[in-house]
Amino acid sequence: MNEELIEQLKESLAQIEQRSNEIRALNDANAVLMADLLFGHDVNPELIPELRDLVGSLAVLALRNDTLRDRLNEPDARPWLDLFALAL
């Protein structure tokens, strides 16, 4: 019984780890897309985690700031809306 339970736990852990890796890969892909939206070109892959954190922080600030929130409601703000949606 205990061995069976241990095997099930190991399988569950492996599935969680696989899903975590998939999510991490998606987050990195989103960071690349954010860089493209912001800068119009690819960035150094080593900067992706910092870029992802920065854009996420900007998104939170934009949602808390009336002026920035109003700016996001303007018609030409679509790229920024996409960027913030990715960050959140």
C-alpha positions as CSV (number, residue, x, y, z in Angstrom):
1,M,0.0,0.0,0.0
2,N,2.7,2.5,1.0
3,E,4.8,1.7,-2.1
4,E,1.7,2.2,-4.3
5,L,1.1,5.5,-2.7
6,I,4.7,6.6,-3.1
7,E,4.6,5.7,-6.8
8,Q,1.4,7.8,-7.2
9,L,3.1,10.7,-5.5
10,K,6.1,10.4,-7.7
11,E,3.9,10.4,-10.8
12,S,2.0,13.4,-9.6
13,L,5.2,15.2,-8.8
14,A,6.6,14.4,-12.3
15,Q,3.3,15.8,-13.9
16,I,3.6,19.0,-11.8
17,E,7.2,19.5,-12.8
18,Q,6.3,19.0,-16.4
19,R,3.5,21.5,-16.2
20,S,5.7,23.9,-14.4
21,N,8.3,23.7,-17.2
22,E,5.5,24.2,-19.8
23,I,4.3,27.3,-18.0
24,R,7.8,28.7,-17.6
25,A,8.3,28.2,-21.4
26,L,5.1,30.1,-22.1
27,N,6.1,32.9,-19.8
28,D,9.4,33.2,-21.6
29,A,7.6,33.2,-25.0
30,N,5.3,36.0,-23.6
31,A,8.4,38.0,-22.5
32,V,9.8,37.7,-26.1
33,L,6.5,39.0,-27.5
34,M,6.5,41.9,-25.0
35,A,10.0,42.8,-26.0
36,D,8.9,42.8,-29.6
37,L,5.9,45.0,-28.8
38,L,8.1,47.4,-26.7
39,F,11.2,47.6,-28.8
40,G,10.2,46.2,-32.2
41,H,13.0,43.6,-32.1
42,D,14.2,40.6,-30.2
43,V,16.2,41.1,-27.0
44,N,19.0,39.2,-25.4
45,P,17.4,36.0,-24.0
46,E,19.3,36.5,-20.8
47,L,17.2,39.6,-20.2
48,I,13.9,37.9,-20.5
49,P,13.3,37.3,-16.8
50,E,14.1,40.9,-16.0
51,L,11.9,42.1,-18.9
52,R,9.0,40.0,-17.7
53,D,9.3,41.4,-14.2
54,L,9.6,44.9,-15.4
55,V,6.5,44.7,-17.7
56,G,4.5,43.1,-14.9
57,S,5.4,45.9,-12.6
58,L,4.5,48.5,-15.2
59,A,1.1,46.7,-15.7
60,V,0.3,46.9,-12.0
61,L,1.3,50.6,-11.8
62,A,-0.8,51.4,-14.9
63,L,-3.8,49.8,-13.3
64,R,-3.3,51.9,-10.1
65,N,-2.6,55.2,-11.8
66,D,-5.6,57.2,-13.2
67,T,-3.6,59.0,-15.9
68,L,-2.1,55.7,-17.2
69,R,-5.4,54.0,-17.0
70,D,-7.0,56.8,-19.0
71,R,-4.2,56.5,-21.5
72,L,-4.9,52.9,-22.0
73,N,-8.5,53.8,-22.9
74,E,-7.3,55.8,-25.9
75,P,-7.8,54.3,-29.4
76,D,-4.1,54.0,-30.2
77,A,-3.3,52.2,-27.0
78,R,-4.0,48.7,-28.4
79,P,-0.3,47.6,-28.4
80,W,0.0,48.6,-24.7
81,L,-3.2,46.9,-23.8
82,D,-1.9,43.7,-25.4
83,L,1.4,44.1,-23.6
84,F,-0.3,44.6,-20.2
85,A,-2.6,41.7,-20.8
86,L,0.4,39.5,-21.5
87,A,2.1,40.8,-18.3
88,L,-0.9,40.0,-16.1
